[in-house]
C-alpha cells in the first residue's frame, strides 16, 4: 500500500517560500517634482500610494494565510497520526 499523509516539512517549505517571495516586494518611493501642472505627472504619487497600500495588504494577507495553512498542515499530521494509531 502506498504511503499517504502530509509531509509537514515539505508543506512548510512551500508556504515559507511564498512568504519569502512576498517579503521581497518593497514599497515604491514617491517621486519629487520641482513644479508641474501636467495631469499625468501630478497623479503619480497618488498611484504610488495606492500601490504601496495594495502591497501592504498583500503582505498582511499572505502572512495570515501562511500561518493558517501551516496550522492546517499541523492538524492534518495530527489527524493522520491519530488514524494510524486507531487501527
Secondary structure per residue as TSV (DSSP state, phi and psi in degrees):
chain	resnum	aa	ss	phi	psi
A	1	X	-	360.0	142.1
A	2	X	-	-73.1	148.1
A	3	X	-	-69.8	137.4
A	4	X	-	-127.1	168.0
A	5	X	S	124.9	-173.9
A	6	X	-	-109.3	126.6
A	7	X	-	-90.4	99.6
A	8	X	H	-59.5	-37.5
A	9	X	H	-63.1	-43.6
A	10	X	H	-66.1	-43.8
A	11	X	H	-58.6	-51.7
A	12	X	H	-69.5	-28.2
A	13	X	H	-61.9	-42.1
A	14	X	H	-67.4	-45.8
A	15	X	H	-68.4	-35.3
A	16	X	H	-67.8	-32.3
A	17	X	H	-63.7	-42.1
A	18	X	H	-63.1	-46.4
A	19	X	H	-59.9	-43.5
A	20	X	H	-65.2	-40.1
A	21	X	H	-61.7	-42.7
A	22	X	H	-70.8	-36.9
A	23	X	H	-66.8	-18.2
A	24	X	T	-79.1	-5.9
A	25	X	-	-84.7	122.5
A	26	X	-	-100.4	155.0
A	27	X	-	-66.3	151.8
A	28	X	-	-88.8	143.0
A	29	X	-	-82.5	145.7
A	30	X	-	-68.4	153.0
A	31	X	-	-91.9	147.3
A	32	X	-	-117.4	124.9
A	33	X	-	-117.1	141.9
A	34	X	S	-69.6	-42.3
A	35	X	S	-170.8	132.4
A	36	X	-	-161.5	146.1
A	37	X	-	-118.8	6.3
A	38	X	-	-73.9	119.5
A	39	X	H	-51.7	-44.3
A	40	X	H	-58.8	-30.9
A	41	X	H	-85.4	-31.3
A	42	X	H	-71.2	-21.5
A	43	X	T	-93.5	-4.5
A	44	X	H	-54.6	-48.5
A	45	X	H	-66.2	-31.7
A	46	X	H	-64.7	-41.1
A	47	X	H	-67.4	-38.7
A	48	X	H	-64.7	-42.8
A	49	X	H	-61.5	-42.3
A	50	X	H	-63.0	-43.0
A	51	X	H	-60.9	-47.1
A	52	X	H	-62.8	-36.3
A	53	X	H	-65.9	-42.0
A	54	X	H	-64.3	-41.4
A	55	X	H	-63.9	-41.9
A	56	X	H	-61.4	-43.2
A	57	X	H	-64.3	-40.2
A	58	X	H	-62.6	-43.2
A	59	X	H	-64.1	-42.3
A	60	X	H	-63.6	-46.5
A	61	X	H	-59.5	-46.5
A	62	X	H	-64.1	-42.5
A	63	X	H	-60.3	-46.0
A	64	X	H	-64.5	-43.5
A	65	X	H	-64.9	-42.8
A	66	X	H	-61.6	-43.4
A	67	X	H	-60.2	-45.3
A	68	X	H	-67.0	-40.1
A	69	X	H	-66.4	-39.2
A	70	X	H	-66.7	-37.0
A	71	X	H	-65.7	-39.5
A	72	X	H	-61.8	-40.4
A	73	X	H	-65.4	-41.5
A	74	X	H	-60.3	-43.9
A	75	X	H	-61.7	-40.9
A	76	X	H	-66.3	-40.9
A	77	X	H	-61.7	-44.5
A	78	X	H	-61.5	-45.7
A	79	X	H	-60.3	-43.3
A	80	X	H	-60.8	-43.1
A	81	X	H	-65.0	-42.2
A	82	X	H	-63.7	-40.5
A	83	X	H	-67.1	-39.9
A	84	X	H	-65.9	-36.0
A	85	X	H	-80.3	-14.6
A	86	X	T	-77.3	-15.7
A	87	X	-	-78.2	360.0
